[in-house]
Amino acid sequence: MKYKQIMKYKQIKVHWKTEELDKKYKDNGYPKKVWKDNEGMPFGIYTIEIGEDNFESILDAEWFCTKEERDFVFKKYQEWIKEDELKEEA
C-alpha cells in the first residue's frame, strides 16, 4: 500500500524585533541598517512545516516594508490554502 505524504504547513505573522533578529544580527557584526529593522522590512511571514512529532521548522521567511503589505500577502496565502483543502476533499 502506498501512502501519499502530505506536508502540513502554515504561515505565521512575525516582526523583526519580536523575533529578536535585531539582537542576533547585531551580535554577528552586521551593519546597523540590517540589524535595526531588516533594511526597512520589519514585517514578516514565516512558512512553518509541521511534522507528525509536532516539530516545527521554518521553511521560508518573507519580509515586507509595511504591515499592510504583509497582511495582504498573508490573507492570499490563507485563501490559497483553503482552496487546496477544498480540492483535496473533492
C-alpha positions in Angstrom: 0.0 0.0 0.0 1.4 3.4 -1.0 0.9 6.4 1.2 0.7 9.9 -0.1 3.0 12.0 2.0 1.3 15.4 2.6 3.4 18.1 4.0 1.4 20.2 6.5 2.4 23.7 6.9 1.1 27.1 8.0 2.1 30.7 7.8 2.6 32.9 10.8 3.0 36.7 11.0 6.2 37.8 12.6 8.1 41.1 13.4 11.8 41.6 13.2 12.3 42.7 16.8 9.8 40.3 18.3 11.8 37.5 16.8 14.9 39.2 18.3 16.6 39.1 15.0 17.9 42.6 15.6 20.0 41.3 18.5 21.2 38.3 16.6 22.3 40.3 13.6 23.9 43.0 15.7 25.8 40.4 17.7 27.0 38.8 14.5 28.5 42.1 13.3 26.0 43.1 10.6 25.7 46.9 9.8 23.1 48.9 11.6 20.9 49.2 8.5 20.5 45.4 8.7 20.0 44.7 12.4 18.0 47.8 13.1 14.9 46.9 11.1 16.0 44.5 8.3 16.8 47.3 5.9 13.3 48.8 6.3 11.4 45.5 6.1 10.5 44.5 9.6 7.2 42.8 8.9 7.4 39.1 8.0 5.7 35.8 7.3 7.2 32.5 8.2 6.1 29.4 6.4 6.3 26.6 9.0 6.4 22.9 8.4 4.5 20.8 11.0 5.6 17.1 11.2 4.0 14.1 12.8 6.0 14.7 16.0 4.7 18.3 16.0 8.2 19.6 15.3 8.1 22.9 13.6 10.7 24.2 11.2 10.9 27.4 9.2 10.7 26.6 5.5 10.6 30.2 4.3 10.7 33.7 5.5 9.4 36.7 3.6 9.8 40.3 4.7 7.8 43.5 3.9 8.1 47.2 4.4 4.6 47.7 5.8 2.2 45.8 7.9 -0.5 46.3 5.2 1.7 44.6 2.6 2.4 41.7 4.9 -1.2 41.3 5.9 -2.4 41.3 2.2 0.0 38.5 1.3 -0.8 36.6 4.4 -4.5 36.8 3.5 -3.8 35.5 0.0 -1.8 32.5 1.4 -4.8 31.7 3.6 -7.1 31.8 0.6 -4.8 29.5 -1.4 -4.5 27.0 1.4 -8.3 26.9 1.8 -8.7 26.3 -2.0 -6.2 23.5 -1.8 -8.0 21.9 1.1 -11.3 22.0 -0.8 -9.7 20.4 -3.8 -8.3 17.6 -1.7 -11.8 16.9 -0.2 -13.4 16.7 -3.7 
